[in-house]
């Protein structure tokens, strides 16, 4: 299934919806006790997702029997009769809202590590992204010119954790994944290389676009077999496979879970492939009026507009 936070033009509060092709089904229009956002749905566990599947006409065969009476109620409307809205007529919010935390992995593709003159073969580089940086597909990200004129794109696979992960072995780690999304890990390079930490350079308001949707884990059989591309102002800048990760999604989850519990709803941004604008000769950065689209096979395309003030 595909989920998005959407709103009708003029509304300020995003609503959780199931995206089915070109149409969206707002859950608060088809369910009693509808989850208010993705974080709420994740925290409801498998039973919550089973209720949603039933409500939109896609019952979960693994739904717990003690909830069958609820599923029957939720499935009382035929799928063809469900109220649907054209996605093109709606506005997106960040695909993840109120995440328990946002963790980013640096230098996780050898080509990207090399072009930034970073080491990827030693300990994994881990840092946090601030929640104010989250923004939507189709949004405009704005930054002051006096802070940075070296703002770069980074296509990344986003992983959303579905249940508490502590001391997880890599062979079991994908069982803890709730879903996947597209992330553009926007970075002010001048700040990145002038400070000892990477959180601030990547956490300006709007520097972490996510979306347009979150795809449930069952739709992505192998997260190491996805293709990523970045298109900046009509030119392909990044073009690579998640197979090129230094550490796989499973290995990342396992390593993070060894020292601390990863709570449900955590977004992990898993690193970017080669092709960053910083390393090009001459460098190519996002500028005032730029449009950048990050696409990941099986998930979708995330577009960000740029405004320098």
PLY file of the C-alpha trace (Angstrom):
ply
format ascii 1.0
element vertex 309
property float x
property float y
property float z
element edge 308
property int vertex1
property int vertex2
end_header
0.00 0.00 0.00
0.98 3.62 -0.52
0.34 6.32 2.06
0.62 10.10 1.86
-0.23 13.12 3.97
-2.44 15.23 1.74
-4.72 18.21 2.04
-7.28 20.00 -0.06
-6.11 23.38 -1.32
-6.75 25.91 1.42
-6.51 23.40 4.26
-3.61 23.64 6.69
-3.92 20.28 8.45
-2.63 17.26 6.47
-4.75 14.10 6.44
-3.54 10.54 6.01
-4.61 8.99 2.74
-4.13 5.79 0.79
-2.84 6.56 -2.70
-4.21 4.26 -5.39
-2.84 5.21 -8.77
-3.97 8.75 -9.55
-6.54 8.86 -6.75
-6.40 9.22 -2.99
-8.72 7.89 -0.30
-8.75 9.97 2.89
-8.94 7.52 5.78
-11.03 9.85 7.91
-13.75 9.60 5.25
-13.95 5.79 5.26
-13.00 4.72 8.79
-14.16 5.27 12.31
-11.19 6.01 14.57
-9.02 6.71 11.53
-5.29 7.19 12.28
-4.51 10.90 12.25
-1.14 10.45 10.55
1.41 7.83 9.57
3.05 7.83 13.00
-0.30 7.06 14.60
-0.89 4.22 12.13
2.55 2.72 12.74
2.01 2.85 16.51
-1.26 0.92 16.08
0.77 -2.07 14.91
-0.33 -4.80 12.48
-3.95 -4.55 13.59
-4.09 -0.90 12.57
-2.74 -1.63 9.11
-5.20 -4.53 8.78
-8.08 -2.17 9.54
-6.90 0.22 6.86
-6.57 -2.59 4.32
-10.11 -3.67 5.07
-11.45 -0.12 4.87
-10.12 0.42 1.36
-11.04 -3.04 0.08
-7.68 -4.77 0.50
-8.13 -6.98 3.60
-5.01 -8.37 5.21
-5.16 -12.19 5.25
-3.00 -12.16 8.39
-5.36 -9.92 10.37
-5.83 -11.13 13.95
-9.10 -12.99 14.49
-10.01 -10.98 17.58
-10.31 -7.91 15.33
-12.50 -9.52 12.68
-15.61 -7.66 13.84
-13.81 -4.35 13.33
-12.59 -5.40 9.89
-16.12 -6.33 8.85
-17.30 -2.84 9.81
-14.45 -1.14 8.01
-15.02 -3.20 4.86
-18.75 -2.44 4.70
-18.30 -0.04 1.75
-17.47 -1.55 -1.63
-14.12 -0.31 -3.02
-15.81 1.16 -6.09
-18.04 3.29 -3.86
-15.25 4.77 -1.74
-14.89 8.56 -1.94
-11.85 9.30 -4.07
-9.93 12.49 -4.80
-7.54 13.22 -7.64
-4.01 13.38 -6.25
-3.22 16.09 -8.80
-5.83 18.33 -7.12
-4.32 17.90 -3.64
-1.30 19.31 -1.84
1.33 17.11 -0.21
2.83 17.40 3.23
5.94 15.51 4.29
5.43 11.78 3.79
6.51 11.30 7.41
5.14 13.48 10.21
6.06 13.34 13.89
8.74 10.66 13.39
10.23 9.30 16.59
13.59 10.46 15.23
15.36 11.02 11.93
18.71 9.27 11.57
20.98 9.78 8.58
23.86 7.65 7.34
26.81 9.35 5.66
29.35 8.04 3.15
27.34 4.88 2.52
28.17 4.66 -1.19
31.83 4.28 -2.10
31.56 6.65 -5.07
30.02 9.43 -2.96
32.53 8.93 -0.15
35.37 9.12 -2.67
34.15 12.29 -4.38
33.78 14.04 -0.99
37.16 12.64 0.13
35.56 10.74 3.01
36.29 7.26 4.31
33.51 4.67 4.07
35.39 1.53 5.05
35.73 2.39 8.76
32.94 2.97 11.29
29.57 4.02 9.88
28.95 7.78 9.87
25.73 8.52 11.77
24.03 11.84 12.51
20.57 13.24 13.23
18.39 15.45 11.07
16.23 18.01 12.84
12.44 17.60 12.38
12.01 21.19 11.15
13.88 20.11 8.00
11.07 17.77 6.90
9.03 19.05 3.98
6.79 17.88 1.18
6.86 16.77 -2.40
6.25 19.84 -4.54
7.27 22.28 -1.81
9.65 25.20 -2.19
12.77 25.09 -0.02
14.21 28.50 0.82
17.59 29.43 2.26
19.55 32.67 2.78
22.33 33.38 0.29
24.53 34.76 3.06
24.51 31.34 4.77
25.28 29.21 1.75
25.72 29.40 -2.00
26.84 25.75 -2.07
23.57 23.89 -1.52
23.67 20.36 -2.90
21.20 17.53 -3.56
21.51 13.95 -2.28
19.15 11.17 -3.42
18.53 8.70 -0.60
16.31 5.74 0.21
14.31 6.42 3.36
13.48 3.50 5.66
10.68 3.71 8.26
10.90 1.40 11.28
7.69 -0.36 12.28
8.39 -1.85 15.70
10.98 -1.39 18.46
14.34 -2.71 17.25
16.94 -3.62 19.86
19.85 -6.02 19.34
18.54 -7.08 15.93
20.58 -9.47 13.80
21.04 -8.40 10.18
19.27 -11.54 8.93
16.10 -10.42 10.76
16.42 -6.67 10.35
14.07 -6.21 7.38
11.25 -7.65 9.51
11.41 -4.39 11.46
10.82 -2.19 8.40
7.35 -0.70 8.05
7.92 1.02 4.74
10.11 3.05 2.40
10.09 6.56 0.98
12.22 8.92 -1.11
14.47 11.45 0.65
16.45 14.37 -0.72
19.15 15.02 1.89
19.83 18.64 0.93
23.19 19.86 2.21
24.94 23.21 2.63
28.44 22.00 1.71
30.33 25.06 2.99
28.87 24.48 6.45
29.33 20.70 6.27
33.08 21.03 5.81
33.55 23.87 8.30
31.94 22.16 11.32
32.66 18.95 13.20
29.08 17.67 12.93
26.73 17.31 9.95
23.32 17.97 11.49
23.14 21.75 11.03
24.28 21.79 7.39
21.47 19.36 6.51
18.76 20.68 8.82
17.83 24.10 7.47
14.06 24.49 7.24
12.92 22.35 4.33
16.26 20.59 3.75
14.76 17.08 4.13
11.97 16.63 1.57
10.28 13.22 1.79
7.67 11.52 -0.34
5.58 11.71 -2.31
4.45 8.51 -0.60
5.49 5.88 1.90
5.29 2.39 0.39
4.71 -0.50 2.79
7.57 -2.98 3.06
5.66 -5.81 1.38
5.83 -3.88 -1.92
9.64 -3.67 -1.88
10.94 -7.27 -1.89
14.60 -6.21 -1.86
15.68 -2.70 -0.81
19.12 -3.43 -2.29
17.63 -3.73 -5.78
16.26 -0.24 -6.43
17.43 2.43 -8.87
17.92 6.05 -7.76
18.18 9.10 -10.00
18.47 12.84 -9.43
17.36 15.30 -12.08
18.48 18.89 -11.54
17.03 21.45 -13.95
16.65 18.83 -16.66
20.02 17.10 -16.26
20.57 13.67 -14.68
23.10 14.14 -11.89
22.86 10.86 -9.96
22.07 7.47 -11.47
22.83 4.42 -9.34
21.51 1.32 -7.61
20.98 0.72 -3.89
23.04 -2.43 -4.49
26.04 -0.09 -4.33
25.52 0.71 -0.64
28.57 0.04 1.51
26.25 -1.19 4.27
22.84 -2.61 3.39
19.57 -1.51 4.94
19.62 -4.65 7.09
23.17 -3.97 8.26
22.34 -0.36 9.12
19.35 -1.37 11.25
21.34 -4.10 12.97
24.23 -1.80 13.82
22.01 1.04 15.09
19.98 -1.36 17.23
23.05 -2.69 19.05
23.50 0.45 21.15
19.96 1.79 21.47
16.38 0.80 20.75
15.13 2.21 17.45
11.53 3.28 18.16
8.63 2.78 15.74
8.26 5.57 13.22
11.98 6.33 13.04
13.06 7.50 9.59
16.50 6.33 8.51
18.01 8.07 5.48
20.47 5.51 4.13
23.05 7.55 2.23
23.52 8.95 -1.26
25.30 7.61 -4.35
27.97 9.39 -6.38
27.26 12.39 -8.57
26.98 15.16 -6.00
27.24 18.66 -7.36
30.05 19.57 -4.96
32.48 17.16 -6.64
31.84 18.27 -10.21
34.24 20.49 -12.12
33.02 23.13 -12.02
30.70 22.43 -9.06
26.97 22.34 -9.77
24.74 23.54 -6.95
21.03 24.14 -6.55
20.32 27.81 -7.22
17.46 30.27 -7.07
14.71 28.89 -9.31
16.16 25.37 -9.54
13.92 22.31 -9.58
15.32 18.98 -8.41
13.54 15.62 -8.68
14.77 12.52 -6.88
13.25 9.25 -8.10
13.46 5.76 -6.66
12.21 2.75 -8.55
9.08 1.24 -6.99
8.38 4.26 -4.79
8.05 7.44 -6.84
9.48 10.85 -7.68
10.05 13.65 -5.16
10.25 17.19 -6.53
11.63 20.23 -4.72
11.67 23.84 -5.92
14.44 26.15 -4.73
14.37 29.78 -3.66
17.42 31.71 -2.48
16.73 34.87 -0.49
0 1
1 2
2 3
3 4
4 5
5 6
6 7
7 8
8 9
9 10
10 11
11 12
12 13
13 14
14 15
15 16
16 17
17 18
18 19
19 20
20 21
21 22
22 23
23 24
24 25
25 26
26 27
27 28
28 29
29 30
30 31
31 32
32 33
33 34
34 35
35 36
36 37
37 38
38 39
39 40
40 41
41 42
42 43
43 44
44 45
45 46
46 47
47 48
48 49
49 50
50 51
51 52
52 53
53 54
54 55
55 56
56 57
57 58
58 59
59 60
60 61
61 62
62 63
63 64
64 65
65 66
66 67
67 68
68 69
69 70
70 71
71 72
72 73
73 74
74 75
75 76
76 77
77 78
78 79
79 80
80 81
81 82
82 83
83 84
84 85
85 86
86 87
87 88
88 89
89 90
90 91
91 92
92 93
93 94
94 95
95 96
96 97
97 98
98 99
99 100
100 101
101 102
102 103
103 104
104 105
105 106
106 107
107 108
108 109
109 110
110 111
111 112
112 113
113 114
114 115
115 116
116 117
117 118
118 119
119 120
120 121
121 122
122 123
123 124
124 125
125 126
126 127
127 128
128 129
129 130
130 131
131 132
132 133
133 134
134 135
135 136
136 137
137 138
138 139
139 140
140 141
141 142
142 143
143 144
144 145
145 146
146 147
147 148
148 149
149 150
150 151
151 152
152 153
153 154
154 155
155 156
156 157
157 158
158 159
159 160
160 161
161 162
162 163
163 164
164 165
165 166
166 167
167 168
168 169
169 170
170 171
171 172
172 173
173 174
174 175
175 176
176 177
177 178
178 179
179 180
180 181
181 182
182 183
183 184
184 185
185 186
186 187
187 188
188 189
189 190
190 191
191 192
192 193
193 194
194 195
195 196
196 197
197 198
198 199
199 200
200 201
201 202
202 203
203 204
204 205
205 206
206 207
207 208
208 209
209 210
210 211
211 212
212 213
213 214
214 215
215 216
216 217
217 218
218 219
219 220
220 221
221 222
222 223
223 224
224 225
225 226
226 227
227 228
228 229
229 230
230 231
231 232
232 233
233 234
234 235
235 236
236 237
237 238
238 239
239 240
240 241
241 242
242 243
243 244
244 245
245 246
246 247
247 248
248 249
249 250
250 251
251 252
252 253
253 254
254 255
255 256
256 257
257 258
258 259
259 260
260 261
261 262
262 263
263 264
264 265
265 266
266 267
267 268
268 269
269 270
270 271
271 272
272 273
273 274
274 275
275 276
276 277
277 278
278 279
279 280
280 281
281 282
282 283
283 284
284 285
285 286
286 287
287 288
288 289
289 290
290 291
291 292
292 293
293 294
294 295
295 296
296 297
297 298
298 299
299 300
300 301
301 302
302 303
303 304
304 305
305 306
306 307
307 308
